[in-house]
Amino acid sequence: MAEDLRDIEADWRTSAEVCADAAWAARSAGHSVLALLSPQDVTAMGLDPITARTLAHLYLSALRFDFRCPTLQRLVEQLAETARQPLDCYTRALYAFALLGQSRPEGLAVMDEVLTEAGQHTKALHVLLHGLWLGQDLDQGAERLLALSSRPALATGSDPIVLFRVAGALRRLGRYDEGLGAIDRAIDCLPPGDTSVHADLVRERSLLCTARDLHQHRPPTRTSSGVPS
């Protein structure tokens, strides 16, 4: 992959798109980039810039999908100390994710810097959205998530992951009926047979129903099988 990206002189945008998808595909298939690469591979000196960036994007993306925020944070900080040039925008987006996922307020400043450079790059925006979703104790985290989700690159109305994150933010804000509408659209937008995130969407729907019922001081809604929804 690094050779192919080097042959086409890929910029950080193309690298981010390819590497994020590759890391997710490997994980979905029961494998992991983390078993193929090591931190030493990512921080090795003497690599050409595109190869070094490819290895970083692959490894850091795998850490993100495993929610290994402290490890991701430390590795990016190590890269920043040894890099001969400033870290690319996507790597900094992954750093923001690591900080946001730990509800560290400095992640918000990093996120703002990334947004200035990333523009409408969908992969970078998804990384930031993911961090806001994961960080439950950020100042106005839910509001910031909703604002980010309204950017043109994300506000398509047909991306199940964006709708899933939006539903979680609406639940945190007590807007349960709106959240249920978003999660139902998310489930409806999943490709047929796609089971990779279906369980997460159904779980969010259950959380929304339970939160709404508790807010209204009534017994939890039950499904036809008798299990609380």
PAPA-984261 format. One line per field, with one value per residue: residue number from 1; residue in one letter; x, y, z of N, C-alpha, C, O in turn. Coordinates in steps of 0.05 Angstrom, whole numbers, padded with zeros to 5 digits. Example, Ala and Ser with C-alpha at 12.3 -4.5 7.8 and 13.67 -1.06 7.14 Angstrom:
<sites>
pos	1	2
code	a	s
nx	00264	00257
ny	-00114	-00045
nz	00156	00142
cax	00246	00273
cay	-00090	-00021
caz	00156	00143
cx	00264	00258
cy	-00066	00001
cz	00156	00157
ox	00285	00268
oy	-00066	00023
oz	00169	00161
</sites>
This chain:
<sites>
pos	1	2	3	4	5	6	7	8	9	10	11	12	13	14	15	16	17	18	19	20	21	22	23	24	25	26	27	28	29	30	31	32	33	34	35	36	37	38	39	40	41	42	43	44	45	46	47	48	49	50	51	52	53	54	55	56	57	58	59	60	61	62	63	64	65	66	67	68	69	70	71	72	73	74	75	76	77	78	79	80	81	82	83	84	85	86	87	88	89	90	91	92	93	94	95	96	97	98	99	100	101	102	103	104	105	106	107	108	109	110	111	112	113	114	115	116	117	118	119	120	121	122	123	124	125	126	127	128	129	130	131	132	133	134	135	136	137	138	139	140	141	142	143	144	145	146	147	148	149	150	151	152	153	154	155	156	157	158	159	160	161	162	163	164	165	166	167	168	169	170	171	172	173	174	175	176	177	178	179	180	181	182	183	184	185	186	187	188	189	190	191	192	193	194	195	196	197	198	199	200	201	202	203	204	205	206	207	208	209	210	211	212	213	214	215	216	217	218	219	220	221	222	223	224	225	226	227	228	229
code	m	a	e	d	l	r	d	i	e	a	d	w	r	t	s	a	e	v	c	a	d	a	a	w	a	a	r	s	a	g	h	s	v	l	a	l	l	s	p	q	d	v	t	a	m	g	l	d	p	i	t	a	r	t	l	a	h	l	y	l	s	a	l	r	f	d	f	r	c	p	t	l	q	r	l	v	e	q	l	a	e	t	a	r	q	p	l	d	c	y	t	r	a	l	y	a	f	a	l	l	g	q	s	r	p	e	g	l	a	v	m	d	e	v	l	t	e	a	g	q	h	t	k	a	l	h	v	l	l	h	g	l	w	l	g	q	d	l	d	q	g	a	e	r	l	l	a	l	s	s	r	p	a	l	a	t	g	s	d	p	i	v	l	f	r	v	a	g	a	l	r	r	l	g	r	y	d	e	g	l	g	a	i	d	r	a	i	d	c	l	p	p	g	d	t	s	v	h	a	d	l	v	r	e	r	s	l	l	c	t	a	r	d	l	h	q	h	r	p	p	t	r	t	s	s	g	v	p	s
nx	00016	00038	00077	00045	00017	00060	00077	00037	00044	00013	-00026	-00040	-00095	-00114	-00085	-00107	-00160	-00152	-00123	-00154	-00200	-00176	-00156	-00204	-00230	-00196	-00203	-00258	-00258	-00236	-00183	-00124	-00089	-00054	-00030	00004	00039	00084	00094	00147	00156	00125	00149	00199	00262	00287	00253	00218	00177	00122	00115	00125	00082	00039	00045	00037	-00016	-00044	-00033	-00048	-00102	-00121	-00114	-00150	-00200	-00201	-00209	-00165	-00145	-00107	-00059	-00056	-00052	-00002	00033	00027	00047	00099	00114	00110	00154	00197	00190	00210	00183	00122	00065	00017	-00050	-00090	-00066	-00062	-00117	-00130	-00101	-00130	-00177	-00159	-00150	-00201	-00232	-00217	-00240	-00211	-00200	-00163	-00165	-00206	-00185	-00145	-00179	-00206	-00164	-00152	-00200	-00198	-00159	-00176	-00224	-00275	-00262	-00282	-00265	-00230	-00266	-00301	-00269	-00262	-00315	-00325	-00291	-00316	-00363	-00346	-00323	-00351	-00352	-00340	-00339	-00399	-00402	-00441	-00470	-00430	-00419	-00467	-00465	-00419	-00437	-00471	-00442	-00431	-00405	-00418	-00472	-00510	-00554	-00559	-00519	-00505	-00471	-00460	-00513	-00521	-00484	-00505	-00555	-00538	-00518	-00565	-00594	-00563	-00575	-00627	-00666	-00704	-00743	-00728	-00678	-00693	-00716	-00671	-00639	-00671	-00671	-00617	-00612	-00645	-00614	-00571	-00532	-00561	-00555	-00510	-00476	-00439	-00443	-00494	-00512	-00494	-00525	-00577	-00570	-00564	-00614	-00644	-00623	-00642	-00698	-00703	-00682	-00719	-00766	-00754	-00748	-00800	-00822	-00844	-00856	-00804	-00809	-00831	-00811	-00841	-00822	-00819	-00774	-00743	-00743
ny	-00024	00025	00031	00036	00084	00118	00115	00143	00191	00208	00253	00277	00273	00234	00191	00187	00171	00121	00091	00093	00065	00015	-00001	-00006	-00045	-00089	-00097	-00109	-00157	-00189	-00184	-00144	-00083	-00072	-00119	-00127	-00085	-00046	00002	00018	00012	00054	00099	00097	00120	00150	00134	00146	00205	00194	00139	00137	00168	00136	00089	00111	00131	00083	00053	00088	00095	00044	00042	00081	00057	00017	00045	00061	00108	00135	00110	00123	00178	00184	00162	00196	00243	00227	00220	00273	00295	00272	00280	00308	00347	00386	00352	00319	00338	00298	00263	00298	00304	00254	00256	00296	00267	00228	00259	00284	00238	00224	00263	00309	00377	00405	00380	00404	00452	00432	00407	00451	00475	00435	00434	00482	00472	00424	00431	00407	00354	00290	00243	00264	00297	00259	00233	00272	00279	00229	00231	00272	00246	00203	00228	00241	00280	00331	00402	00428	00386	00355	00394	00415	00370	00365	00413	00404	00360	00385	00405	00411	00365	00324	00328	00297	00267	00214	00183	00131	00129	00182	00196	00161	00181	00232	00218	00199	00246	00278	00248	00257	00309	00307	00305	00265	00243	00266	00242	00188	00190	00202	00156	00116	00130	00122	00066	00050	00068	00034	-00010	-00068	-00128	-00111	-00119	-00096	-00049	-00052	-00073	-00034	00010	-00009	-00015	00038	00057	00030	00053	00105	00098	00078	00121	00161	00139	00137	00192	00208	00183	00131	00060	00022	00017	-00043	-00094	-00137	-00186	-00183	-00162	-00105	-00046
nz	00000	00016	-00023	-00069	-00058	-00056	-00109	-00136	-00115	-00070	-00032	00036	00040	00004	00025	00076	00064	00039	00078	00126	00109	00098	00148	00176	00146	00154	00209	00212	00187	00225	00234	00246	00238	00278	00291	00251	00245	00285	00339	00333	00279	00260	00280	00258	00233	00173	00133	00070	00061	00045	00054	00109	00127	00110	00141	00191	00187	00179	00227	00268	00256	00265	00321	00335	00320	00357	00402	00433	00463	00499	00484	00430	00433	00459	00420	00376	00398	00405	00351	00335	00361	00336	00282	00219	00194	00199	00228	00187	00168	00176	00212	00256	00264	00283	00330	00356	00363	00400	00445	00453	00460	00511	00539	00545	00551	00518	00471	00442	00423	00389	00353	00330	00302	00265	00236	00209	00169	00146	00119	00079	00082	00086	00115	00155	00182	00202	00239	00278	00293	00315	00360	00390	00401	00432	00476	00534	00573	00556	00550	00528	00492	00465	00437	00405	00374	00344	00316	00284	00254	00220	00178	00108	00084	00118	00128	00097	00106	00097	00116	00157	00201	00216	00230	00272	00310	00317	00340	00390	00412	00415	00451	00497	00505	00519	00480	00461	00425	00376	00373	00368	00318	00287	00295	00275	00221	00211	00217	00175	00133	00130	00089	00057	00093	00121	00178	00210	00241	00259	00309	00345	00330	00343	00397	00413	00401	00438	00485	00479	00481	00533	00563	00550	00571	00626	00635	00629	00671	00670	00663	00630	00559	00527	00483	00432	00447	00501	00522	00550	00511
cax	00000	00056	00089	00024	00012	00084	00078	00019	00050	-00011	-00025	-00051	-00124	-00116	-00074	-00127	-00183	-00144	-00113	-00176	-00216	-00161	-00155	-00231	-00236	-00181	-00215	-00284	-00252	-00225	-00154	-00117	-00063	-00037	-00016	00023	00058	00090	00100	00174	00153	00112	00168	00226	00274	00298	00232	00209	00154	00096	00115	00122	00055	00022	00047	00025	-00045	-00055	-00031	-00064	-00130	-00127	-00116	-00176	-00222	-00201	-00213	-00141	-00140	-00081	-00037	-00056	-00042	00027	00047	00027	00066	00126	00118	00115	00181	00218	00185	00226	00164	00097	00048	-00004	-00077	-00105	-00053	-00071	-00145	-00129	-00092	-00153	-00195	-00149	-00155	-00230	-00242	-00211	-00253	-00191	-00208	-00144	-00173	-00223	-00168	-00134	-00201	-00211	-00141	-00156	-00223	-00189	-00144	-00189	-00246	-00297	-00251	-00301	-00252	-00221	-00289	-00312	-00251	-00269	-00342	-00321	-00279	-00337	-00383	-00334	-00317	-00376	-00351	-00330	-00356	-00417	-00394	-00463	-00476	-00408	-00423	-00489	-00455	-00401	-00452	-00485	-00425	-00441	-00394	-00431	-00502	-00523	-00579	-00560	-00496	-00515	-00453	-00466	-00539	-00517	-00471	-00525	-00575	-00526	-00517	-00592	-00601	-00550	-00589	-00655	-00684	-00706	-00758	-00710	-00658	-00704	-00719	-00645	-00629	-00687	-00661	-00591	-00617	-00656	-00594	-00551	-00534	-00572	-00536	-00488	-00479	-00415	-00451	-00523	-00516	-00490	-00549	-00599	-00565	-00570	-00643	-00653	-00616	-00660	-00724	-00702	-00679	-00745	-00786	-00746	-00754	-00829	-00830	-00861	-00840	-00791	-00824	-00823	-00814	-00860	-00810	-00818	-00749	-00744	-00731
cay	00000	00048	00033	00046	00112	00132	00116	00163	00215	00214	00273	00267	00268	00207	00171	00183	00156	00093	00078	00089	00043	-00010	-00008	-00015	-00071	-00110	-00101	-00121	-00185	-00204	-00179	-00117	-00071	-00072	-00144	-00127	-00063	-00039	00030	00023	00016	00080	00120	00091	00142	00143	00127	00169	00218	00181	00113	00143	00177	00113	00072	00126	00132	00056	00045	00106	00089	00020	00049	00095	00038	00001	00064	00062	00137	00143	00100	00139	00205	00182	00156	00220	00261	00217	00227	00302	00301	00262	00287	00329	00367	00386	00329	00325	00345	00275	00254	00316	00298	00230	00266	00309	00245	00216	00278	00287	00213	00224	00287	00329	00402	00415	00368	00423	00471	00418	00403	00476	00478	00415	00442	00503	00461	00400	00439	00388	00327	00274	00225	00280	00306	00235	00228	00292	00272	00205	00240	00286	00226	00187	00244	00247	00302	00355	00426	00430	00366	00347	00416	00416	00348	00372	00434	00392	00343	00401	00413	00398	00339	00304	00331	00285	00255	00186	00170	00119	00134	00209	00196	00147	00199	00253	00207	00199	00274	00286	00234	00271	00335	00302	00308	00236	00237	00272	00221	00164	00194	00200	00128	00100	00136	00109	00037	00047	00074	00014	-00027	-00094	-00147	-00098	-00124	-00085	-00029	-00054	-00077	-00008	00026	-00020	-00009	00066	00060	00020	00073	00128	00091	00077	00148	00175	00128	00146	00220	00211	00169	00108	00035	00020	00004	-00070	-00104	-00159	-00210	-00179	-00150	-00075	-00035
caz	00000	00017	-00049	-00087	-00052	-00064	-00138	-00146	-00100	-00055	-00010	00061	00037	-00008	00044	00098	00054	00035	00102	00144	00099	00100	00176	00184	00132	00167	00235	00207	00179	00247	00234	00256	00230	00302	00292	00228	00249	00313	00343	00323	00250	00255	00287	00247	00219	00147	00113	00054	00074	00039	00068	00137	00132	00106	00165	00213	00182	00183	00255	00285	00250	00280	00349	00338	00318	00381	00424	00449	00462	00511	00467	00405	00441	00464	00395	00360	00411	00399	00324	00333	00371	00318	00254	00207	00184	00215	00223	00168	00179	00185	00237	00277	00270	00300	00356	00368	00371	00424	00467	00456	00471	00539	00550	00552	00538	00498	00445	00428	00409	00366	00334	00315	00283	00243	00220	00191	00147	00134	00101	00078	00079	00101	00134	00177	00198	00216	00262	00299	00303	00332	00385	00405	00410	00453	00500	00547	00593	00543	00552	00505	00473	00448	00419	00385	00355	00326	00297	00265	00237	00200	00156	00083	00078	00135	00130	00074	00114	00089	00128	00182	00223	00225	00243	00298	00329	00323	00358	00416	00422	00421	00476	00519	00508	00527	00457	00456	00401	00354	00372	00357	00289	00274	00296	00256	00194	00209	00212	00148	00113	00128	00066	00063	00102	00135	00206	00224	00262	00265	00337	00358	00325	00358	00425	00417	00401	00464	00505	00475	00491	00562	00574	00547	00590	00653	00637	00631	00695	00664	00660	00603	00537	00522	00455	00430	00460	00529	00530	00549	00486
cx	00017	00069	00069	00019	00036	00085	00060	00023	00026	-00007	-00039	-00081	-00128	-00107	-00094	-00150	-00176	-00138	-00136	-00194	-00202	-00161	-00182	-00238	-00222	-00195	-00242	-00281	-00239	-00194	-00149	-00090	-00044	-00021	00005	00045	00063	00095	00128	00173	00143	00132	00196	00236	00284	00278	00226	00183	00127	00094	00111	00094	00035	00022	00033	-00006	-00057	-00055	-00048	-00094	-00139	-00131	-00143	-00199	-00224	-00205	-00189	-00130	-00113	-00057	-00034	-00044	-00011	00043	00048	00047	00095	00133	00125	00143	00202	00214	00202	00209	00139	00080	00025	-00031	-00091	-00092	-00061	-00100	-00146	-00119	-00115	-00173	-00186	-00154	-00185	-00242	-00237	-00223	-00233	-00196	-00189	-00150	-00191	-00207	-00154	-00155	-00205	-00188	-00144	-00178	-00215	-00175	-00160	-00211	-00268	-00287	-00267	-00287	-00242	-00244	-00301	-00295	-00258	-00296	-00341	-00310	-00300	-00357	-00372	-00329	-00342	-00376	-00339	-00349	-00372	-00410	-00417	-00470	-00455	-00411	-00445	-00480	-00437	-00416	-00468	-00468	-00433	-00430	-00407	-00461	-00516	-00550	-00581	-00536	-00504	-00497	-00457	-00493	-00537	-00504	-00490	-00546	-00564	-00525	-00545	-00602	-00588	-00563	-00618	-00675	-00689	-00721	-00742	-00689	-00668	-00708	-00693	-00635	-00645	-00678	-00634	-00594	-00627	-00635	-00572	-00554	-00546	-00550	-00512	-00492	-00457	-00422	-00480	-00528	-00513	-00514	-00573	-00595	-00571	-00600	-00655	-00647	-00635	-00687	-00724	-00699	-00705	-00765	-00779	-00753	-00784	-00840	-00851	-00844	-00828	-00809	-00813	-00828	-00834	-00849	-00810	-00793	-00751	-00731	-00711
cy	00025	00052	00045	00076	00129	00135	00138	00190	00226	00236	00262	00260	00240	00186	00166	00166	00126	00079	00074	00066	00016	-00019	-00019	-00042	-00094	-00117	-00116	-00150	-00201	-00202	-00151	-00108	-00073	-00098	-00146	-00107	-00060	-00009	00037	00027	00044	00102	00117	00115	00132	00135	00152	00180	00204	00155	00118	00151	00154	00095	00085	00125	00104	00049	00062	00101	00064	00025	00064	00076	00020	00019	00066	00091	00145	00134	00116	00167	00204	00178	00181	00241	00253	00223	00257	00310	00293	00270	00310	00352	00366	00362	00337	00328	00321	00263	00272	00312	00274	00237	00280	00288	00233	00233	00281	00262	00210	00248	00308	00355	00412	00402	00387	00443	00457	00413	00428	00481	00460	00424	00464	00493	00439	00408	00418	00359	00308	00256	00241	00289	00282	00229	00247	00286	00248	00213	00254	00266	00210	00202	00254	00271	00328	00378	00429	00410	00358	00369	00419	00394	00354	00394	00422	00374	00359	00411	00398	00370	00317	00305	00321	00273	00225	00170	00158	00125	00162	00209	00182	00166	00222	00243	00207	00227	00284	00272	00249	00297	00332	00305	00280	00229	00243	00251	00195	00166	00191	00171	00110	00105	00122	00079	00033	00052	00053	-00003	-00054	-00114	-00137	-00102	-00110	-00065	-00032	-00057	-00051	00010	00017	-00014	00020	00071	00051	00041	00097	00122	00090	00104	00164	00166	00137	00176	00225	00195	00147	00083	00034	00006	-00023	-00078	-00127	-00184	-00207	-00166	-00119	-00065	-00014
cz	00000	-00010	-00070	-00083	-00059	-00094	-00149	-00132	-00085	-00034	00014	00058	00026	00011	00066	00088	00051	00061	00123	00135	00102	00129	00185	00171	00146	00194	00231	00199	00201	00248	00245	00245	00254	00304	00270	00231	00279	00315	00331	00292	00243	00260	00276	00231	00192	00126	00096	00066	00069	00054	00098	00144	00129	00131	00188	00210	00188	00213	00273	00280	00265	00309	00354	00338	00343	00406	00443	00450	00475	00495	00442	00411	00444	00438	00378	00372	00406	00369	00321	00342	00351	00289	00244	00195	00200	00208	00204	00182	00190	00211	00260	00284	00288	00328	00371	00378	00397	00448	00473	00469	00500	00554	00559	00537	00516	00471	00429	00412	00385	00345	00317	00295	00260	00225	00200	00166	00132	00114	00102	00073	00098	00122	00159	00195	00214	00241	00284	00310	00322	00359	00402	00416	00433	00479	00513	00565	00582	00547	00526	00483	00454	00428	00398	00364	00335	00306	00276	00245	00216	00178	00131	00078	00095	00135	00105	00080	00108	00100	00155	00206	00234	00241	00270	00318	00337	00343	00387	00429	00430	00447	00500	00525	00516	00505	00446	00430	00376	00350	00360	00327	00275	00274	00277	00227	00190	00203	00184	00127	00111	00103	00074	00071	00117	00165	00223	00246	00270	00295	00353	00354	00341	00388	00431	00417	00428	00486	00503	00487	00522	00575	00572	00567	00619	00656	00641	00655	00689	00660	00632	00583	00532	00493	00456	00444	00491	00539	00529	00525	00493
ox	00012	00072	00076	00017	00034	00094	00066	00008	00019	00014	-00048	-00090	-00144	-00120	-00098	-00159	-00191	-00147	-00137	-00202	-00215	-00164	-00184	-00249	-00233	-00197	-00248	-00298	-00232	-00182	-00168	-00071	-00019	-00001	00022	00067	00048	00099	00132	00189	00152	00131	00214	00221	00287	00286	00228	00168	00111	00073	00095	00083	00016	00000	00020	-00020	-00078	-00076	-00062	-00109	-00161	-00149	-00156	-00217	-00245	-00204	-00193	-00109	-00098	-00038	-00012	-00028	00003	00064	00069	00061	00112	00156	00142	00155	00223	00232	00208	00219	00134	00079	00015	-00034	-00103	-00107	-00066	-00109	-00163	-00128	-00119	-00184	-00202	-00161	-00193	-00259	-00251	-00218	-00239	-00198	-00198	-00141	-00191	-00214	-00153	-00149	-00208	-00194	-00140	-00176	-00226	-00179	-00157	-00217	-00279	-00301	-00265	-00297	-00245	-00242	-00310	-00305	-00260	-00300	-00355	-00319	-00301	-00368	-00387	-00332	-00354	-00397	-00329	-00374	-00361	-00411	-00412	-00476	-00461	-00406	-00442	-00488	-00439	-00409	-00477	-00478	-00441	-00445	-00407	-00474	-00532	-00567	-00601	-00532	-00509	-00506	-00458	-00494	-00550	-00513	-00491	-00553	-00578	-00530	-00548	-00616	-00601	-00561	-00632	-00699	-00679	-00713	-00743	-00681	-00654	-00704	-00691	-00624	-00634	-00678	-00628	-00581	-00619	-00638	-00555	-00577	-00541	-00530	-00495	-00509	-00456	-00409	-00490	-00547	-00527	-00522	-00587	-00614	-00582	-00609	-00673	-00664	-00643	-00699	-00743	-00713	-00712	-00779	-00797	-00761	-00792	-00865	-00872	-00820	-00840	-00822	-00789	-00848	-00843	-00865	-00802	-00791	-00761	-00709	-00699
oy	00044	00075	00063	00091	00152	00156	00150	00209	00249	00236	00239	00241	00224	00165	00143	00148	00109	00056	00053	00050	-00004	-00043	-00038	-00059	-00115	-00140	-00134	-00167	-00224	-00217	-00136	-00124	-00074	-00099	-00164	-00110	-00070	00004	00059	00042	00056	00123	00132	00129	00108	00129	00174	00165	00201	00148	00104	00143	00152	00088	00072	00120	00103	00040	00052	00103	00063	00014	00059	00078	00009	00009	00071	00097	00160	00149	00123	00177	00221	00190	00186	00254	00270	00231	00264	00329	00306	00266	00328	00373	00346	00353	00360	00320	00322	00255	00262	00316	00273	00225	00275	00291	00229	00223	00280	00263	00195	00253	00322	00354	00426	00413	00385	00450	00469	00416	00426	00490	00468	00421	00465	00504	00436	00393	00413	00343	00310	00255	00231	00288	00286	00221	00238	00288	00248	00203	00250	00270	00203	00191	00274	00281	00344	00374	00432	00416	00356	00363	00424	00398	00350	00393	00429	00374	00347	00424	00375	00353	00293	00285	00336	00270	00212	00147	00173	00127	00166	00221	00190	00167	00230	00257	00213	00230	00297	00285	00253	00307	00352	00307	00273	00212	00229	00244	00182	00147	00179	00162	00092	00087	00112	00068	00014	00042	00054	-00010	-00064	-00116	-00152	-00089	-00113	-00065	-00016	-00044	-00046	00024	00033	-00008	00027	00088	00064	00045	00108	00139	00100	00110	00179	00182	00144	00184	00244	00194	00145	00086	00043	-00014	-00027	-00069	-00136	-00202	-00225	-00160	-00109	-00074	-00002
oz	-00014	-00019	-00085	-00102	-00067	-00104	-00170	-00136	-00086	-00021	00014	00071	00036	00014	00074	00103	00058	00065	00136	00152	00109	00134	00201	00184	00149	00201	00247	00204	00197	00263	00251	00245	00250	00318	00270	00221	00295	00295	00322	00281	00224	00247	00282	00217	00188	00103	00105	00078	00088	00064	00111	00164	00145	00141	00204	00230	00200	00224	00290	00299	00275	00322	00374	00355	00349	00429	00467	00439	00463	00492	00434	00396	00434	00434	00366	00357	00402	00363	00305	00331	00350	00272	00259	00189	00214	00185	00205	00205	00212	00228	00282	00307	00306	00348	00395	00400	00416	00470	00497	00486	00514	00577	00578	00512	00498	00450	00404	00390	00364	00321	00293	00273	00237	00200	00178	00144	00108	00096	00123	00061	00122	00145	00181	00219	00236	00261	00308	00334	00342	00380	00427	00438	00452	00501	00504	00572	00597	00547	00505	00460	00430	00405	00374	00341	00311	00283	00253	00221	00196	00159	00132	00068	00087	00141	00093	00063	00113	00093	00174	00228	00258	00262	00289	00341	00360	00362	00406	00452	00451	00463	00521	00547	00520	00510	00424	00415	00356	00328	00345	00312	00253	00253	00266	00211	00168	00186	00171	00104	00093	00096	00096	00058	00126	00177	00247	00266	00286	00305	00372	00373	00353	00402	00452	00433	00438	00504	00523	00500	00535	00595	00591	00579	00634	00678	00654	00658	00702	00655	00613	00589	00532	00481	00477	00451	00505	00563	00510	00518	00475
</sites>
